[in-house]
Amino acid sequence: MAFTFQRSCFICALILLALVSIVTLALNFSTLDYISSKYETGGFVLDPYDQTQRMIGTLPLYIYIGPAKLASAAGVISLITSVAVIIFVACLWPNGSRTYRFAPGRLYPSVLLLNALLSFAALILLFVTHAESAHFDPTYKDRAGSFGPGSYYANKAFDLETWACDLAAYPGAQLMYKEFSKRCGTEKAGRWMMLPFCVLAFAATGVALWALWSVEDRVMQGKEEKQREQYMRNDGWEETGDGCGNRRGIA
C-alpha cells in the first residue's frame, strides 16, 4: 500500500515534468528557429520618417544562442527520461521489491539527478546572459557611419529577449513593433518557464529517492524476517498460534 502511494506520487511528478518539458522545448525551439531564419536575412529601415534613415538587421551581429541550445537539450533529455521512467515504474515493474532488485530501478534516480543539474545549469545560463546582455543604443555608429557590417548592430552581444524588447519599445522601430513585441513575450515566457521546469526536475528526483529508499527498507526488513525465521527453524523453534515460539520436543 505504501509503495503504491509513493509510486503514484512519483508518476504524477514525472507527468508534470514531461508536460513542462514539452512547453520548454516548444519555446526554445521557437527561439532557435527565429534566430536561424532571421540572422542572415531580413532587415528594416530604422526611423523611417527621419531624414537620416539607416538600415538595420532584424538581429544584432552578436547574439547569445548557447543558452537556448542548452535549455533545448535539457528539455529533450527530461522528456525522454520522464516518459521512460513512467513506463518502467507504472507498467513494467509494479512490484516494489522487484523494482529495487532490477538494476534500472536503482539507476533512474541518478539519471533524474543528472537531468535536474542540467536544467539548473540552463536556468543559470539563461538568467546570467539576460543580465549581461547589452541594450539597444540608436545613436551607435561604427567608423563607416552604420550600425555595423552589413547593417547588423555590432555594439556588444545581446540575448534575443533584450533585443526584441528594446526594439519593441523604440519608437523608430514601430514598423516592426508587432513582430518584436510577440518575440519579446515569447522569450520572456521561455526564460521564466525554466523556473518550474528546474523545480519539477529536482522534485521528481527527490520523490524517486524517497520511493527507492522506502522500497530498500522494505526489502531489508523482508530479508531480516526470512533470516530470523530460518534461524528459528534451524534452532528447533516453531511458532504457535498465539505468536509465541516453542521449542519442538525431541522424540
Steps between C-alpha positions, in 0.01 A plus 500: 500500500779740594690424183184554292462851648866583441487367148187711429674813629806419290295447184308827556827692542639345182185581301520865609870506413428353154229761432723790608782353292279510191418868559867579565601322181240686293614840628873435456457338158307813404799711609747292302277498191455878512874563533588261215238648267574866572874510564619523140181630342264776587539864594300819519537877488550656840329839551313485166371859534841644585727646232793298642348162422720200563452132424535261791496121512209325666754345736825643641837376379578336836218304664505235771380166367666260745241537781212405270695197374579386855138551610380303196741217581377495860140491377565210262685296764233579760217394270667174396599418859153579638317287245745210539479500880118534494477189280751316720334584833134481394504204262808282504588479868195569720638298791726700732752231589542394137553863403774531759677178402490584129800718402304779317286537810808614690632699205213737420549730805856567379375572147235737634760676716729555201203636306411735787859630514495561123172691525645706786807584288272609214296714740809675637643556151175652371472746787870590499508574125181703535655706780822552301328580169568837342217744428409665172653843447356675192787752497769234457706518179810319383781665304302472178204679654276194511395265778758243395603265217209444266287733714502247784510669840852423624516672838554212747298179538128457563264231608195481275262611775682827570542577130133439419369685805728802444397537136132442580521799736702721262278743303725484193432128458122522500480336156624181670310553825265205457777252426736622773222526758393141435860379511562693824207323669607159372856545624385615843272197526785269399735643760251491789372155402844368597414565867213247531690268268803498731287471816307202360822333389637511855160407647482189280851407612404542866185288464702233316754481785221493759325212322824309446617536862157389624509192278857428612392509865211268418728256322752502786224439755375207293851354487540538877167326563595212272838467668334500844249235393779290352702531819203397713435197279865396512503541877197276546240773576153514357239774520172415674162651422528757778817649343732350759792279405530158663785258465405176329532190711756234415364144469 
